[in-house]
Structure formats: C-alpha cells, structure tokens
Amino acid sequence: MDDNAHGMRIRPGGPADAPAILAMLDSAVAWMNARGNTEQWGTTPYSRIPGGVARIDQYTTEMSPFVAELDGTPVGALVLDTGPSPKMPIPPADEPELYIRLLVSDRAHAGLGIGAALLARAVAETRRAGVELLRVDCWAGGGGELVAYYERNGFTPTDRFLSGTWPGQVLARRAG
C-alpha cells in the first residue's frame, strides 16, 4: 500500500530491520554534527555507543516498529511502546497511552514527508489500539526546531524535563 504521493510504503518492522535502523541513526548523527549539533545525539555513531545496538534490538523485538520504504528501501523508522523509557525523567500519563520511542528518517530522502507519514501511522495505530493519547519526547535544545516539527504535526508541548544536561520536551496528541 502506498502511504503518500512519493510511493512510500509503511510496514510493520522486525529484527531484520535493525541494521537499516542503525544505519539511519548513524547517518542522522553525522548529519546533525555537520550542522553543528553535537548535543542532541552526541558525536559517536549510534551503532558504536554503549548499548546502542542492544537498544535497537529491543525496539525491534519487544516494541512495535514500523519501517517506511521507497521502492523497497528502508528510508524511515518509527517505534511505538506503551510508555516512555524508564530511564527518562518523564511524568507518567494518567491514562493509557502509546509512546513514540524512536522516529528517524534517512537524510538522503529529506523533504519527502517520511517523518510526517510515520507520525500519521502512529496516530492510526494509537486509534487502532483503542487508545486516545499518543506522546513523544524530544530534544528541546538548539532553536527548538524539533519541538516545532512535532507541533506542525499536531502535537502539543506538555512537560519539559532535564536528563542530565539534555533538555527535553514531552509532546502529546489526541488520536480520537
């Protein structure tokens, strides 16, 4: 099934997608670093940070991953879970929720709406699960571009938090 005008297809992911997701994350780190952003995800490729590979393995086996493809090539990934990472200082929701644990797209295909299509899929999956609340947390540093991106995609900022020195923002969207 095509999910947008570019012939993008979004499908459920699994363990076989872990290498492609890691490659997208490594590429995103390099892209951010080239733009002067070394604070959001650091400077070490994601596949080489302690626990990075294991985290993606967990995302693809214990959570609900989705992969966006163009002509059969993975170009984006989304991972849904039932709540935020327990390692993050994020207040719990007072109702059932789905939580976006990861959203990444291949920077070589920027501008095609990959992230927006994956976020729309997250809303649809939240609805399908009979849940009203979809939340995500993101880096709130820099000029707030990432927070603004989620706002443009229908999310509303809720709680701000600090994870060490990393400034974060929780955003929420109703799926109903």
C-alpha positions as CSV (number, residue, x, y, z in Angstrom):
1,M,0.0,0.0,0.0
2,D,1.3,3.5,-0.9
3,D,1.1,5.9,2.0
4,N,1.8,9.1,0.1
5,A,2.4,10.6,-3.3
6,H,6.0,9.5,-3.4
7,G,5.1,5.8,-3.4
8,M,6.1,5.4,0.2
9,R,5.0,2.2,1.9
10,I,4.9,1.8,5.7
11,R,5.0,-1.7,7.0
12,P,5.5,-3.4,10.4
13,G,9.1,-3.9,11.2
14,G,11.1,-6.5,13.0
15,P,14.5,-7.8,14.0
16,A,15.7,-8.0,10.4
17,D,15.3,-4.2,10.2
18,A,17.8,-3.4,13.0
19,P,20.8,-2.9,10.6
20,A,18.9,-0.4,8.5
21,I,17.6,1.5,11.5
22,L,21.1,1.6,12.9
23,A,22.4,2.9,9.6
24,M,19.8,5.7,9.6
25,L,20.7,6.6,13.2
26,D,24.4,6.7,12.3
27,S,23.6,8.9,9.3
28,A,21.4,11.2,11.4
29,V,24.3,11.7,13.9
30,A,26.7,12.6,11.1
31,W,24.1,15.0,9.5
32,M,23.4,16.7,12.9
33,N,27.2,17.0,13.6
34,A,27.8,18.5,10.1
35,R,25.2,21.2,11.0
36,G,27.0,21.9,14.3
37,N,24.6,20.0,16.5
38,T,26.7,17.8,18.7
39,E,24.4,18.0,21.8
40,Q,21.3,16.2,20.7
41,W,22.8,12.7,20.0
42,G,26.5,13.4,20.6
43,T,29.2,12.7,18.1
44,T,29.7,8.9,18.3
45,P,27.8,6.9,15.7
46,Y,24.7,5.4,17.3
47,S,25.9,1.9,16.4
48,R,29.0,2.4,18.5
49,I,27.6,4.0,21.6
50,P,27.4,1.6,24.6
51,G,24.0,-0.1,24.5
52,G,23.0,1.4,21.1
53,V,22.8,-1.9,19.2
54,A,21.1,-3.7,22.1
55,R,18.5,-0.8,22.3
56,I,17.6,-1.2,18.6
57,D,17.4,-4.9,19.0
58,Q,15.0,-4.4,21.9
59,Y,13.0,-1.9,19.9
60,T,12.6,-4.3,17.0
61,T,11.7,-7.4,19.2
62,E,9.9,-6.1,22.3
63,M,8.1,-3.0,20.9
64,S,6.1,-2.1,17.8
65,P,8.5,-0.9,15.0
66,F,7.3,0.4,11.6
67,V,9.5,1.0,8.6
68,A,8.9,3.4,5.8
69,E,10.2,2.2,2.4
70,L,10.7,3.8,-1.0
71,D,11.0,1.2,-3.8
72,G,11.7,-1.5,-1.1
73,T,14.5,0.5,0.5
74,P,14.1,1.5,4.2
75,V,14.0,5.3,4.5
76,G,12.5,5.8,7.9
77,A,11.6,4.1,11.1
78,L,9.1,4.6,14.0
79,V,8.9,2.6,17.2
80,L,5.9,2.6,19.4
81,D,5.7,1.4,23.0
82,T,3.3,1.6,25.9
83,G,5.2,4.4,27.7
84,P,8.4,6.4,27.8
85,S,11.8,4.9,28.6
86,P,12.0,4.2,32.3
87,K,15.5,5.9,32.2
88,M,14.0,9.3,31.3
89,P,12.6,11.6,34.0
90,I,9.2,11.9,32.3
91,P,6.0,12.1,34.3
92,P,3.7,9.1,33.7
93,A,0.5,9.7,31.8
94,D,-2.7,9.4,33.9
95,E,-4.4,7.3,31.2
96,P,-3.4,4.6,28.7
97,E,-1.1,5.8,26.0
98,L,1.1,4.8,23.1
99,Y,4.6,6.4,23.1
100,I,6.9,7.1,20.3
101,R,10.3,5.8,21.4
102,L,12.0,6.4,18.1
103,L,11.4,8.4,14.9
104,V,14.2,8.6,12.4
105,S,14.4,9.2,8.6
106,D,17.2,8.8,6.1
107,R,18.5,12.3,5.5
108,A,19.3,11.4,1.8
109,H,15.5,11.4,1.3
110,A,14.7,14.6,3.3
111,G,11.7,16.6,2.3
112,L,9.6,13.7,1.1
113,G,7.4,13.7,4.2
114,I,8.8,10.5,5.7
115,G,8.6,11.6,9.3
116,A,5.1,13.1,8.8
117,A,3.9,9.8,7.2
118,L,5.3,7.8,10.1
119,L,3.7,10.1,12.6
120,A,0.3,9.7,10.8
121,R,0.8,5.9,11.1
122,A,1.5,6.3,14.8
123,V,-1.8,8.2,15.2
124,A,-3.6,5.5,13.2
125,E,-2.0,2.7,15.4
126,T,-3.0,4.5,18.6
127,R,-6.6,4.7,17.4
128,R,-6.5,1.0,16.3
129,A,-5.3,0.1,19.8
130,G,-8.3,1.9,21.3
131,V,-6.1,4.4,23.0
132,E,-6.6,8.2,22.9
133,L,-3.2,9.5,23.9
134,L,0.0,9.5,21.8
135,R,3.1,11.0,23.4
136,V,6.7,11.6,22.3
137,D,9.7,13.2,23.9
138,C,12.4,15.1,22.0
139,W,15.4,17.2,22.4
140,A,14.4,20.8,23.2
141,G,17.7,22.4,22.7
142,G,19.1,24.5,19.9
143,G,16.5,26.8,18.5
144,G,13.6,24.4,19.3
145,E,13.3,23.2,15.7
146,L,12.5,19.6,16.7
147,V,9.7,20.7,19.1
148,A,8.3,22.9,16.3
149,Y,8.4,20.0,13.9
150,Y,6.2,17.9,16.3
151,E,3.9,20.9,16.7
152,R,3.5,21.2,13.0
153,N,2.5,17.5,13.0
154,G,-0.4,18.0,15.5
155,F,1.4,17.6,18.9
156,T,1.1,20.0,21.8
157,P,4.0,20.5,24.3
158,T,3.3,19.3,27.8
159,D,6.1,18.7,30.2
160,R,9.7,19.9,30.0
161,F,12.5,17.9,31.6
162,L,16.2,17.6,32.0
163,S,18.0,14.3,31.5
164,G,21.4,15.3,32.9
165,T,22.2,18.4,30.9
166,W,20.0,17.3,27.9
167,P,16.9,19.5,27.7
168,G,13.8,17.5,26.7
169,Q,10.2,18.3,25.9
170,V,7.2,15.9,26.1
171,L,4.5,16.4,23.5
172,A,1.1,14.9,23.3
173,R,-1.6,14.4,20.6
174,R,-5.1,13.0,20.8
175,A,-5.7,10.2,18.4
176,G,-9.5,10.3,18.6
